[in-house]
Amino acid sequence: MEVKDRIIEEAIRQFMKFGVRHVTMDDLANNLAISKRTVYEVFKDKNELITTCMQHLSWQQEARQNELLDSTQNVIELMISTMQEGIKAFNSINPVFFYDLKRYYPMVWNQKHLEQREKSLNHIHTQLRKGINEGLFRKDFDIELVSKLFYEQMNLIGDDTIFPKEDYNYADLFKNLMINFIRGISTRKGIDVIEQNLD
């Protein structure tokens, strides 16, 4: 594994465990048994490292989503599998990670959201249309409107002013959002599939 990849991997591990603010370039160098100079030869500063890590996480998420697309039978199975993956992720990530990114590195956080917004909306839109065609979702809702509503609700999970990290578990918020959203737009056939996959 190249030095750059090792730094990215270790940075992601530490950021998710301790938050972004408290992990220093010195910490990374010490844990990897390399010099601080080597870290700075690869990444000019912490901002560049964080930006690279966020891009790496996006690629991983996209690759995993494609795996789920290939391994599920219908859109509800896909959404429930996505929910289960999300619950695992939220349970393994310190909420401080999200808090630190938004508060101390807002440019990185906002840029990531801008890059992901259109892609996420298109994905949600596609899956809603697929669910209607499969007879699992109702036909009587505005796909574009509901796509935006769902996307914005997902973003609210990380809003510390609405859901303070001290009072709410992100995994529980995500699970409740997903299940209630899917049930709310499902046909009777869709609800049967939900119940089969949640057993």
C-alpha positions as CSV (number, residue, x, y, z in Angstrom):
1,M,0.0,0.0,0.0
2,E,1.3,3.4,-0.9
3,V,2.1,6.0,1.7
4,K,-0.8,8.2,0.6
5,D,-3.3,5.4,0.9
6,R,-2.0,4.5,4.3
7,I,-2.3,8.1,5.5
8,I,-5.9,8.3,4.1
9,E,-6.9,5.0,5.7
10,E,-5.4,5.9,9.1
11,A,-6.9,9.4,9.0
12,I,-10.4,8.1,8.3
13,R,-10.1,5.6,11.1
14,Q,-9.0,8.2,13.6
15,F,-11.4,10.9,12.4
16,M,-14.3,8.5,12.8
17,K,-13.2,7.4,16.2
18,F,-12.1,10.7,17.8
19,G,-13.6,13.4,15.6
20,V,-11.7,15.6,13.1
21,R,-10.6,18.5,15.4
22,H,-8.6,16.4,17.9
23,V,-6.6,14.3,15.4
24,T,-3.4,16.1,14.5
25,M,-0.9,15.4,11.7
26,D,1.5,14.4,14.4
27,D,-1.0,11.8,15.6
28,L,-1.2,10.3,12.1
29,A,2.6,10.3,11.6
30,N,3.2,8.6,15.0
31,N,0.5,5.9,14.4
32,L,1.9,5.2,11.0
33,A,5.5,5.2,12.2
34,I,6.5,7.8,9.6
35,S,7.8,11.3,9.9
36,K,5.5,14.4,10.1
37,R,7.5,15.7,7.1
38,T,6.4,12.7,5.0
39,V,2.7,13.5,5.8
40,Y,3.2,17.1,4.7
41,E,4.9,16.0,1.5
42,V,1.8,14.1,0.6
43,F,-0.8,16.6,2.0
44,K,0.0,20.3,2.2
45,D,-2.3,20.7,5.2
46,K,-5.1,19.2,7.2
47,N,-7.8,20.8,5.0
48,E,-6.4,18.9,2.0
49,L,-6.2,15.7,3.9
50,I,-9.8,16.0,5.1
51,T,-11.1,16.9,1.6
52,T,-9.3,13.8,0.2
53,C,-10.7,11.6,3.0
54,M,-14.2,12.8,2.3
55,Q,-13.8,12.1,-1.4
56,H,-12.5,8.6,-0.6
57,L,-15.5,8.0,1.6
58,S,-17.8,9.1,-1.2
59,W,-16.2,6.6,-3.6
60,Q,-16.5,3.8,-1.0
61,Q,-20.1,4.7,-0.5
62,E,-20.8,4.7,-4.2
63,A,-19.1,1.4,-4.8
64,R,-21.1,-0.2,-1.9
65,Q,-24.3,1.2,-3.3
66,N,-23.5,-0.4,-6.7
67,E,-22.9,-3.7,-4.9
68,L,-26.3,-3.4,-3.2
69,L,-28.0,-2.6,-6.5
70,D,-26.6,-5.8,-8.0
71,S,-27.5,-8.0,-5.0
72,T,-31.1,-7.0,-4.2
73,Q,-34.3,-8.1,-6.0
74,N,-36.3,-5.0,-5.8
75,V,-36.2,-1.3,-4.6
76,I,-37.5,-2.1,-1.1
77,E,-34.9,-4.7,-0.5
78,L,-32.3,-2.1,-1.8
79,M,-33.6,0.6,0.6
80,I,-33.7,-1.7,3.6
81,S,-30.2,-3.0,2.8
82,T,-29.1,0.6,2.5
83,M,-30.7,1.3,5.9
84,Q,-29.0,-1.6,7.5
85,E,-25.6,-0.4,6.1
86,G,-26.3,3.1,7.4
87,I,-27.2,1.8,10.9
88,K,-23.9,0.0,11.0
89,A,-22.0,3.0,9.8
90,F,-23.7,5.4,12.3
91,N,-23.0,2.9,15.2
92,S,-19.3,2.8,14.3
93,I,-18.8,6.6,13.8
94,N,-18.4,9.0,16.7
95,P,-21.1,11.7,16.2
96,V,-18.3,14.3,16.9
97,F,-17.0,13.5,13.4
98,F,-20.0,15.1,11.8
99,Y,-20.1,17.9,14.3
100,D,-16.5,18.8,13.8
101,L,-16.7,18.8,10.1
102,K,-19.7,21.2,10.1
103,R,-18.3,23.5,12.7
104,Y,-14.6,23.7,12.1
105,Y,-14.4,22.7,8.4
106,P,-17.6,24.2,6.9
107,M,-16.1,24.7,3.4
108,V,-15.2,21.0,3.2
109,W,-18.7,20.0,4.5
110,N,-20.6,22.4,2.2
111,Q,-18.6,21.4,-0.8
112,K,-19.3,17.7,-0.2
113,H,-23.0,18.4,0.1
114,L,-23.0,20.4,-3.1
115,E,-21.2,17.6,-5.0
116,Q,-23.5,14.9,-3.6
117,R,-26.8,16.8,-3.8
118,E,-27.6,16.3,-7.5
119,K,-26.3,12.7,-7.5
120,S,-28.3,11.8,-4.4
121,L,-31.5,13.4,-5.8
122,N,-31.1,11.6,-9.1
123,H,-30.6,8.3,-7.3
124,I,-33.7,8.8,-5.0
125,H,-35.8,9.8,-8.0
126,T,-34.7,6.7,-10.0
127,Q,-35.5,4.4,-7.1
128,L,-38.9,5.9,-6.5
129,R,-39.8,5.5,-10.2
130,K,-38.5,1.9,-10.1
131,G,-40.6,1.2,-7.0
132,I,-43.7,2.5,-8.7
133,N,-43.0,0.4,-11.8
134,E,-42.5,-2.7,-9.6
135,G,-45.9,-2.1,-8.0
136,L,-44.3,-1.6,-4.6
137,F,-44.8,2.2,-4.3
138,R,-48.0,4.1,-4.8
139,K,-48.5,6.2,-8.0
140,D,-50.3,9.1,-6.3
141,F,-47.3,11.2,-5.2
142,D,-45.0,13.8,-6.9
143,I,-41.7,12.0,-7.4
144,E,-39.6,15.1,-7.7
145,L,-41.2,16.7,-4.6
146,V,-40.9,13.5,-2.5
147,S,-37.3,13.0,-3.6
148,K,-36.4,16.5,-2.3
149,L,-38.3,15.9,0.9
150,F,-36.5,12.7,1.6
151,Y,-33.1,14.2,0.8
152,E,-33.7,17.2,3.1
153,Q,-34.9,14.9,5.9
154,M,-31.7,12.9,5.6
155,N,-29.7,16.1,6.0
156,L,-31.7,17.0,9.2
157,I,-30.3,13.9,10.9
158,G,-26.9,15.7,11.2
159,D,-28.4,19.0,12.3
160,D,-27.2,19.4,15.8
161,T,-29.6,22.3,16.5
162,I,-32.6,19.9,15.9
163,F,-31.0,16.6,17.0
164,P,-28.2,17.3,19.5
165,K,-25.7,14.5,19.5
166,E,-25.9,14.3,23.3
167,D,-29.7,13.5,23.1
168,Y,-30.1,11.5,19.9
169,N,-28.6,8.4,18.4
170,Y,-28.0,8.9,14.7
171,A,-28.5,5.3,13.9
172,D,-32.0,5.4,15.5
173,L,-32.9,8.6,13.7
174,F,-31.8,7.1,10.4
175,K,-33.8,3.8,11.0
176,N,-36.9,5.7,12.0
177,L,-36.7,8.0,9.0
178,M,-36.1,5.2,6.5
179,I,-38.8,2.8,7.8
180,N,-41.5,5.5,8.0
181,F,-40.6,7.0,4.7
182,I,-40.7,3.6,2.9
183,R,-44.0,2.6,4.6
184,G,-45.6,5.9,3.8
185,I,-45.2,5.5,0.0
186,S,-45.7,1.8,-0.2
187,T,-48.6,-0.2,-1.7
188,R,-50.0,-3.2,0.2
189,K,-47.6,-5.3,-1.9
190,G,-44.7,-3.1,-0.8
191,I,-45.7,-3.3,2.9
192,D,-45.6,-7.1,2.6
193,V,-42.1,-6.9,1.2
194,I,-41.0,-4.5,4.0
195,E,-42.4,-6.9,6.6
196,Q,-40.6,-9.9,5.0
197,N,-37.3,-8.1,5.0
198,L,-37.5,-6.7,8.5
199,D,-38.2,-10.1,10.1
